[in-house]
Amino acid sequence: MTRPSGSQLKLKWECLSNAHEGDNFLAELVLTNHSDKPLSGNDWALYFNTCRKIYGESVTGGVAISQVNGDLFKLVPKADFGTLAPGESRTIGYKGMFWVIQETDAPLGFYVVYDDGTPAARAEAIGDPEIVPFTRLEQRNRNANDKVAPVTAESRFADNKDLSLLPAAEVGLITPTPQSLLHGHGEFVIDAATVIVHPAELANEAAFLQQSLADLGVRPTLAAQGSGIVLKLAKVAAPQVTGNLAEAYELNVDSHGITITGATAHAVFNGIQSLRQLLPVSAWVNPQATLAVPAIKVADAPRFAYRGMHIDVGRNFSSKETILRLLDLMALYKLNKFHFHITDDEGWRVEIPSLPELTEIGSRRGFTPDETDNLVPCFGSGAQVEGSHGTGFYTREEFIEILRFATARHIEVIPEVDVPGHARAAIKAMNVRYNRLKAQGLQREAEEYLLTDFADQSKYESVQLWHDNVICIAMESSYRFIETVVSDIEAMFVEAGAPFLALHTGGDEVPHGAWEGSPVCQKFMTDKGMKTIQELQDYFLTRFREILTRHKLEFAGWEEIALIREQQADGSHKPAPNPRFKDANFRPYIWNNVWGWGQEDIAYQLANAGYKVVLSNVTDLYFDLAYAKDPQEPGYYWGGFIETRKPFWFCPLDIYTTATVNLFGHPLDREALDKMARLTETGTQNVLGIQGQLWGENARNAGRVEYLAAPRLLALAERAWAVDPGWTFIADATQRNQKMATDWNQFANRLGQRELARLDGFLGGYGYRIPLPGAVVEGGKIIANTSAPGLTVRYTVDGSEPNAFSAVYEGPISASGDVKLATFSSTNRKSRTVVVGE
């Protein structure tokens, strides 16, 4: 039977309403046949990914729905579907759980499978649907309780109203803000005759500086003696500098030359980043034959020793080049820890030579009847395996290159191998290995790295909707697997000459019900006298720690590992520090501080209890969340909306004073906040630092990664390095808010006048998010502003799209109809367009 190809089937999707029958939504999917052949029969299925579960009984249009696994669902024709004739459309309505208010909530990655469920099954890619714009409040609000206003041109204008363009002389020159900066007189000019003088111990730093200057147009020579730019290893004597003195540096520039002094190579490298930021911003886009550096004296050290950035490449793959660009950006702003989330349910991304199936199977996604060649599609990655954002891995050589690149920039790489949950890619890969070797009659070898109890009848569903993503932690083969993976990763670190100091085990979101129906686990628990699943999981973590100890690695993981659920008087369970791992050199990363969810103070509880913690707070530091409540902003929002000012206003040691509203925009209960744990003096010392997270569900390409990462990463760097701004010590709320607004204005000007223009030329142009302009109509005229003073706003009054030649906004606009405005970078990259009219 000849039927339409996937490219001839088109889909349109619309959210009809949220808050339907409680916290549910209604949506419609319109399927149109653009071919000259009918879509008929009952042996086809329409597959797609959706982050929202669909109620099967609600589906209309002659089709039935079922969940394949995870976020993969399929629609199949029922008897009354009939035929979709050429040119005909069919509307499929349904009810789903929760709400859909952003375009990234829409179902994605559609493909049709003919002869579904048979050996002859074949997939035809359709792609993403056309998404009908969200225009009505019932589409843009989550429910009647949602007080977070949808973002509009007017609301952006109001958010920016306290910002003002500062004179260039009042804008900070270095980000993050140094502790001490004194301006001198004159300048030093770097040209082709300049010499970089350095001792042998600083050869790496000198070479880095030489190449950095060459990128801007000047390539100095290197020498062991002389004058010009001098790099020195010596103790920093500036008495006013506090913080992590191992990274302290001094940078002195006068008309005779430049000197960078630090007690360690890392400290000198920090000084080099400050020098780079003193170079003419224009040279980053248009290299120059000479580079003038203003006379200046800087004495500086970071507030926190741990200044991290995390990226998840398991959910969607990011190329080696994307990772190297992110590392370069981190180095420029003095971030020094790279949390590399290289495995998850949806992908295994690093070649492990001892276990080739991990990447042969676990790094590939696409249509599959049985997951023997690749994993199922996730997050809209679609039917095709090759070229999909769901497919890819770093070869051993590429991973070593990443390690060397990071090490040269004094960035420690902390790989994450996520177990025992979030492990589906590894589980499926090892199942393939098992079946292959078993078929060869090699039963012992087949079971050597098996992660599955095939008789397990446990019923569970993970947060990402998987039903088979937890390894069997009662099987010795699981520990043999972990040992082998750690050993192969360690060998790559050794070859790269990179410090391998810690391994992150994940350990988060193990779904309730895991292991309960596993005969292997139940027998193991009986044999060991274990009465609870918590004891079994603690046993696993102890064994994992023993493996890491043998490899001289620090034990790191998400907060769940450090928590137990204590039963309360009312029968409920409340998370509390688990004393078992307090003295196990375990480093928890604390993420779940959503206001109203009951764990807002768990980071402080753990720090007070003796754990060395890294603050990874979702409400301020999750950069995969959408910038704003705007349907066209990519990203999730389960922890809130994270504009750049959110990480800038983050107060690591007192999250309460500056917190105002909960997830749905309601004022926080100050009495409840007052009852939450505060950091003790000991607890304060146990806060290692902060880390930004960029999870990969919506990071579908390199452009999306850079859009989500920056400029929020710059605000993260400011809070991780610069001294405490003192906001939480201002008792009067009005005065505190004024100080916060003044400091934000300074930082926003730094972005608009210096940093974003620098990024326009950085690495050929870093794809940061350009903020949309705010605009209102007042007195018959349109007034506009931007959240980064210094950026250019352009507009048109004839209905055309603003471009690089459109009029520059310089004051109120008089127009009789709609005006289109957009913000432009220094290289004329533009934001989305805003339309405003009378």
RAURZI-V817041 format. One record per residue. RES is the residue in three letters. NEAR is the number of other ideal C-beta (glycine too) atoms within 12 Angstrom. Layout:
res->RES near->NEAR
res->RES near->NEAR
This chain:
res->MET near->15
res->THR near->14
res->ARG near->28
res->PRO near->32
res->SER near->23
res->GLY near->33
res->SER near->17
res->GLN near->26
res->LEU near->36
res->LYS near->29
res->LEU near->36
res->LYS near->26
res->TRP near->36
res->GLU near->31
res->CYS near->42
res->LEU near->27
res->SER near->28
res->ASN near->36
res->ALA near->27
res->HIS near->27
res->GLU near->15
res->GLY near->16
res->ASP near->22
res->ASN near->26
res->PHE near->39
res->LEU near->30
res->ALA near->42
res->GLU near->32
res->LEU near->42
res->VAL near->25
res->LEU near->37
res->THR near->25
res->ASN near->29
res->HIS near->22
res->SER near->23
res->ASP near->15
res->LYS near->22
res->PRO near->23
res->LEU near->41
res->SER near->23
res->GLY near->23
res->ASN near->22
res->ASP near->21
res->TRP near->37
res->ALA near->38
res->LEU near->45
res->TYR near->44
res->PHE near->47
res->ASN near->46
res->THR near->42
res->CYS near->35
res->ARG near->36
res->LYS near->28
res->ILE near->36
res->TYR near->25
res->GLY near->21
res->GLU near->10
res->SER near->24
res->VAL near->30
res->THR near->25
res->GLY near->27
res->GLY near->25
res->VAL near->34
res->ALA near->27
res->ILE near->34
res->SER near->20
res->GLN near->25
res->VAL near->33
res->ASN near->29
res->GLY near->38
res->ASP near->37
res->LEU near->46
res->PHE near->38
res->LYS near->37
res->LEU near->39
res->VAL near->29
res->PRO near->31
res->LYS near->18
res->ALA near->11
res->ASP near->13
res->PHE near->28
res->GLY near->18
res->THR near->21
res->LEU near->34
res->ALA near->19
res->PRO near->20
res->GLY near->17
res->GLU near->24
res->SER near->21
res->ARG near->32
res->THR near->23
res->ILE near->37
res->GLY near->29
res->TYR near->36
res->LYS near->32
res->GLY near->35
res->MET near->25
res->PHE near->28
res->TRP near->38
res->VAL near->45
res->ILE near->41
res->GLN near->35
res->GLU near->31
res->THR near->34
res->ASP near->40
res->ALA near->39
res->PRO near->45
res->LEU near->40
res->GLY near->41
res->PHE near->41
res->TYR near->42
res->VAL near->42
res->VAL near->35
res->TYR near->33
res->ASP near->20
res->ASP near->28
res->GLY near->20
res->THR near->13
res->PRO near->9
res->ALA near->14
res->ALA near->23
res->ARG near->23
res->ALA near->32
res->GLU near->30
res->ALA near->31
res->ILE near->42
res->GLY near->27
res->ASP near->28
res->PRO near->31
res->GLU near->21
res->ILE near->27
res->VAL near->22
res->PRO near->18
res->PHE near->34
res->THR near->16
res->ARG near->18
res->LEU near->20
res->GLU near->23
res->GLN near->33
res->ARG near->35
res->ASN near->28
res->ARG near->36
res->ASN near->26
res->ALA near->16
res->ASN near->18
res->ASP near->28
res->LYS near->18
res->VAL near->26
res->ALA near->21
res->PRO near->32
res->VAL near->33
res->THR near->25
res->ALA near->38
res->GLU near->25
res->SER near->25
res->ARG near->37
res->PHE near->30
res->ALA near->19
res->ASP near->31
res->ASN near->36
res->LYS near->22
res->ASP near->21
res->LEU near->31
res->SER near->21
res->LEU near->23
res->LEU near->24
res->PRO near->12
res->ALA near->18
res->ALA near->11
res->GLU near->19
res->VAL near->29
res->GLY near->32
res->LEU near->35
res->ILE near->42
res->THR near->45
res->PRO near->41
res->THR near->34
res->PRO near->38
res->GLN near->34
res->SER near->28
res->LEU near->30
res->LEU near->22
res->HIS near->20
res->GLY near->21
res->HIS near->13
res->GLY near->16
res->GLU near->23
res->PHE near->31
res->VAL near->28
res->ILE near->37
res->ASP near->22
res->ALA near->19
res->ALA near->18
res->THR near->32
res->VAL near->28
res->ILE near->41
res->VAL near->29
res->HIS near->36
res->PRO near->23
res->ALA near->16
res->GLU near->19
res->LEU near->34
res->ALA near->22
res->ASN near->27
res->GLU near->40
res->ALA near->35
res->ALA near->25
res->PHE near->36
res->LEU near->44
res->GLN near->31
res->GLN near->22
res->SER near->36
res->LEU near->39
res->ALA near->24
res->ASP near->27
res->LEU near->35
res->GLY near->25
res->VAL near->32
res->ARG near->24
res->PRO near->35
res->THR near->24
res->LEU near->30
res->ALA near->22
res->ALA near->17
res->GLN near->12
res->GLY near->18
res->SER near->19
res->GLY near->33
res->ILE near->45
res->VAL near->38
res->LEU near->45
res->LYS near->31
res->LEU near->28
res->ALA near->23
res->LYS near->17
res->VAL near->36
res->ALA near->15
res->ALA near->28
res->PRO near->13
res->GLN near->20
res->VAL near->31
res->THR near->20
res->GLY near->32
res->ASN near->31
res->LEU near->27
res->ALA near->22
res->GLU near->36
res->ALA near->40
res->TYR near->49
res->GLU near->41
res->LEU near->47
res->ASN near->34
res->VAL near->38
res->ASP near->23
res->SER near->18
res->HIS near->19
res->GLY near->29
res->ILE near->44
res->THR near->33
res->ILE near->46
res->THR near->34
res->GLY near->42
res->ALA near->27
res->THR near->28
res->ALA near->33
res->HIS near->37
res->ALA near->39
res->VAL near->41
res->PHE near->37
res->ASN near->52
res->GLY near->48
res->ILE near->44
res->GLN near->44
res->SER near->45
res->LEU near->42
res->ARG near->40
res->GLN near->43
res->LEU near->40
res->LEU near->40
res->PRO near->30
res->VAL near->33
res->SER near->20
res->ALA near->30
res->TRP near->33
res->VAL near->27
res->ASN near->18
res->PRO near->21
res->GLN near->24
res->ALA near->20
res->THR near->22
res->LEU near->37
res->ALA near->27
res->VAL near->40
res->PRO near->31
res->ALA near->25
res->ILE near->35
res->LYS near->29
res->VAL near->43
res->ALA near->32
res->ASP near->44
res->ALA near->37
res->PRO near->41
res->ARG near->36
res->PHE near->39
res->ALA near->29
res->TYR near->39
res->ARG near->43
res->GLY near->43
res->MET near->48
res->HIS near->45
res->ILE near->48
res->ASP near->40
res->VAL near->46
res->GLY near->45
res->ARG near->45
res->ASN near->43
res->PHE near->45
res->SER near->41
res->SER near->26
res->LYS near->29
res->GLU near->23
res->THR near->36
res->ILE near->40
res->LEU near->29
res->ARG near->32
res->LEU near->45
res->LEU near->37
res->ASP near->36
res->LEU near->40
res->MET near->42
res->ALA near->38
res->LEU near->38
res->TYR near->46
res->LYS near->49
res->LEU near->46
res->ASN near->42
res->LYS near->43
res->PHE near->43
res->HIS near->45
res->PHE near->46
res->HIS near->48
res->ILE near->48
res->THR near->47
res->ASP near->46
res->ASP near->48
res->GLU near->50
res->GLY near->49
res->TRP near->49
res->ARG near->45
res->VAL near->45
res->GLU near->29
res->ILE near->41
res->PRO near->23
res->SER near->24
res->LEU near->37
res->PRO near->25
res->GLU near->38
res->LEU near->42
res->THR near->36
res->GLU near->27
res->ILE near->37
res->GLY near->45
res->SER near->41
res->ARG near->39
res->ARG near->47
res->GLY near->33
res->PHE near->40
res->THR near->30
res->PRO near->22
res->ASP near->18
res->GLU near->31
res->THR near->21
res->ASP near->24
res->ASN near->37
res->LEU near->48
res->VAL near->47
res->PRO near->46
res->CYS near->47
res->PHE near->45
res->GLY near->42
res->SER near->48
res->GLY near->36
res->ALA near->40
res->GLN near->25
res->VAL near->28
res->GLU near->19
res->GLY near->17
res->SER near->34
res->HIS near->40
res->GLY near->50
res->THR near->34
res->GLY near->39
res->PHE near->35
res->TYR near->37
res->THR near->21
res->ARG near->25
res->GLU near->18
res->GLU near->29
res->PHE near->36
res->ILE near->28
res->GLU near->25
res->ILE near->40
res->LEU near->39
res->ARG near->26
res->PHE near->31
res->ALA near->37
res->THR near->31
res->ALA near->31
res->ARG near->39
res->HIS near->38
res->ILE near->39
res->GLU near->34
res->VAL near->45
res->ILE near->41
res->PRO near->44
res->GLU near->40
res->VAL near->45
res->ASP near->49
res->VAL near->45
res->PRO near->47
res->GLY near->41
res->HIS near->43
res->ALA near->47
res->ARG near->43
res->ALA near->51
res->ALA near->51
res->ILE near->45
res->LYS near->41
res->ALA near->41
res->MET near->42
res->ASN near->35
res->VAL near->35
res->ARG near->36
res->TYR near->33
res->ASN near->24
res->ARG near->21
res->LEU near->21
res->LYS near->19
res->ALA near->14
res->GLN near->13
res->GLY near->10
res->LEU near->15
res->GLN near->14
res->ARG near->14
res->GLU near->18
res->ALA near->24
res->GLU near->27
res->GLU near->25
res->TYR near->36
res->LEU near->37
res->LEU near->47
res->THR near->37
res->ASP near->32
res->PHE near->21
res->ALA near->15
res->ASP near->29
res->GLN near->19
res->SER near->28
res->LYS near->16
res->TYR near->26
res->GLU near->24
res->SER near->30
res->VAL near->26
res->GLN near->36
res->LEU near->31
res->TRP near->33
res->HIS near->26
res->ASP near->39
res->ASN near->42
res->VAL near->46
res->ILE near->49
res->CYS near->41
res->ILE near->42
res->ALA near->36
res->MET near->35
res->GLU near->20
res->SER near->31
res->SER near->38
res->TYR near->32
res->ARG near->24
res->PHE near->42
res->ILE near->42
res->GLU near->30
res->THR near->29
res->VAL near->44
res->VAL near->37
res->SER near->26
res->ASP near->30
res->ILE near->44
res->GLU near->31
res->ALA near->24
res->MET near->34
res->PHE near->34
res->VAL near->19
res->GLU near->20
res->ALA near->26
res->GLY near->17
res->ALA near->31
res->PRO near->25
res->PHE near->30
res->LEU near->25
res->ALA near->38
res->LEU near->42
res->HIS near->44
res->THR near->48
res->GLY near->44
res->GLY near->40
res->ASP near->39
res->GLU near->31
res->VAL near->38
res->PRO near->29
res->HIS near->20
res->GLY near->22
res->ALA near->37
res->TRP near->39
res->GLU near->22
res->GLY near->21
res->SER near->33
res->PRO near->20
res->VAL near->30
res->CYS near->37
res->GLN near->24
res->LYS near->18
res->PHE near->25
res->MET near->26
res->THR near->15
res->ASP near->13
res->LYS near->19
res->GLY near->11
res->MET near->22
res->LYS near->11
res->THR near->18
res->ILE near->31
res->GLN near->26
res->GLU near->24
res->LEU near->34
res->GLN near->38
res->ASP near->30
res->TYR near->28
res->PHE near->41
res->LEU near->38
res->THR near->25
res->ARG near->28
res->PHE near->40
res->ARG near->33
res->GLU near->19
res->ILE near->30
res->LEU near->36
res->THR near->19
res->ARG near->18
res->HIS near->27
res->LYS near->18
res->LEU near->32
res->GLU near->28
res->PHE near->38
res->ALA near->48
res->GLY near->48
res->TRP near->39
res->GLU near->40
res->GLU near->37
res->ILE near->43
res->ALA near->42
res->LEU near->39
res->ILE near->29
res->ARG near->22
res->GLU near->17
res->GLN near->14
res->GLN near->12
res->ALA near->8
res->ASP near->7
res->GLY near->9
res->SER near->11
res->HIS near->17
res->LYS near->20
res->PRO near->30
res->ALA near->25
res->PRO near->36
res->ASN near->33
res->PRO near->19
res->ARG near->23
res->PHE near->33
res->LYS near->27
res->ASP near->16
res->ALA near->28
res->ASN near->21
res->PHE near->42
res->ARG near->44
res->PRO near->46
res->TYR near->48
res->ILE near->46
res->TRP near->41
res->ASN near->34
res->ASN near->40
res->VAL near->27
res->TRP near->32
res->GLY near->24
res->TRP near->21
res->GLY near->23
res->GLN near->33
res->GLU near->33
res->ASP near->37
res->ILE near->39
res->ALA near->48
res->TYR near->33
res->GLN near->36
res->LEU near->44
res->ALA near->36
res->ASN near->27
res->ALA near->31
res->GLY near->25
res->TYR near->40
res->LYS near->36
res->VAL near->45
res->VAL near->44
res->LEU near->50
res->SER near->47
res->ASN near->43
res->VAL near->40
res->THR near->41
res->ASP near->39
res->LEU near->47
res->TYR near->40
res->PHE near->48
res->ASP near->40
res->LEU near->38
res->ALA near->37
res->TYR near->41
res->ALA near->36
res->LYS near->36
res->ASP near->33
res->PRO near->33
res->GLN near->29
res->GLU near->35
res->PRO near->36
res->GLY near->42
res->TYR near->38
res->TYR near->40
res->TRP near->30
res->GLY near->32
res->GLY near->34
res->PHE near->40
res->ILE near->40
res->GLU near->37
res->THR near->42
res->ARG near->34
res->LYS near->34
res->PRO near->42
res->PHE near->40
res->TRP near->37
res->PHE near->41
res->CYS near->32
res->PRO near->45
res->LEU near->34
res->ASP near->30
res->ILE near->39
res->TYR near->30
res->THR near->31
res->THR near->34
res->ALA near->32
res->THR near->25
res->VAL near->22
res->ASN near->26
res->LEU near->28
res->PHE near->27
res->GLY near->23
res->HIS near->15
res->PRO near->16
res->LEU near->25
res->ASP near->18
res->ARG near->16
res->GLU near->10
res->ALA near->17
res->LEU near->24
res->ASP near->13
res->LYS near->13
res->MET near->27
res->ALA near->26
res->ARG near->23
res->LEU near->28
res->THR near->18
res->GLU near->12
res->THR near->16
res->GLY near->28
res->THR near->23
res->GLN near->18
res->ASN near->34
res->VAL near->39
res->LEU near->37
res->GLY near->40
res->ILE near->45
res->GLN near->50
res->GLY near->53
res->GLN near->44
res->LEU near->46
res->TRP near->42
res->GLY near->42
res->GLU near->43
res->ASN near->38
res->ALA near->41
res->ARG near->32
res->ASN near->26
res->ALA near->29
res->GLY near->24
res->ARG near->33
res->VAL near->40
res->GLU near->35
res->TYR near->35
res->LEU near->44
res->ALA near->48
res->ALA near->46
res->PRO near->48
res->ARG near->42
res->LEU near->51
res->LEU near->47
res->ALA near->43
res->LEU near->48
res->ALA near->47
res->GLU near->44
res->ARG near->46
res->ALA near->45
res->TRP near->41
res->ALA near->39
res->VAL near->26
res->ASP near->27
res->PRO near->31
res->GLY near->20
res->TRP near->33
res->THR near->24
res->PHE near->16
res->ILE near->22
res->ALA near->12
res->ASP near->12
res->ALA near->16
res->THR near->11
res->GLN near->15
res->ARG near->24
res->ASN near->19
res->GLN near->16
res->LYS near->24
res->MET near->28
res->ALA near->26
res->THR near->23
res->ASP near->33
res->TRP near->35
res->ASN near->31
res->GLN near->31
res->PHE near->41
res->ALA near->42
res->ASN near->33
res->ARG near->39
res->LEU near->44
res->GLY near->42
res->GLN near->31
res->ARG near->36
res->GLU near->43
res->LEU near->44
res->ALA near->38
res->ARG near->42
res->LEU near->41
res->ASP near->31
res->GLY near->29
res->PHE near->37
res->LEU near->27
res->GLY near->17
res->GLY near->25
res->TYR near->38
res->GLY near->29
res->TYR near->43
res->ARG near->42
res->ILE near->40
res->PRO near->46
res->LEU near->41
res->PRO near->44
res->GLY near->34
res->ALA near->38
res->VAL near->30
res->VAL near->24
res->GLU near->17
res->GLY near->11
res->GLY near->14
res->LYS near->20
res->ILE near->36
res->ILE near->30
res->ALA near->43
res->ASN near->36
res->THR near->40
res->SER near->42
res->ALA near->47
res->PRO near->36
res->GLY near->35
res->LEU near->44
res->THR near->36
res->VAL near->46
res->ARG near->34
res->TYR near->41
res->THR near->28
res->VAL near->24
res->ASP near->15
res->GLY near->15
res->SER near->18
res->GLU near->20
res->PRO near->33
res->ASN near->18
res->ALA near->17
res->PHE near->14
res->SER near->26
res->ALA near->25
res->VAL near->23
res->TYR near->33
res->GLU near->13
res->GLY near->14
res->PRO near->20
res->ILE near->34
res->SER near->17
res->ALA near->26
res->SER near->14
res->GLY near->17
res->ASP near->23
res->VAL near->37
res->LYS near->35
res->LEU near->43
res->ALA near->38
res->THR near->42
res->PHE near->36
res->SER near->37
res->SER near->31
res->THR near->26
res->ASN near->23
res->ARG near->29
res->LYS near->30
res->SER near->37
res->ARG near->30
res->THR near->29
res->VAL near->40
res->VAL near->27
res->VAL near->35
res->GLY near->22
res->GLU near->18
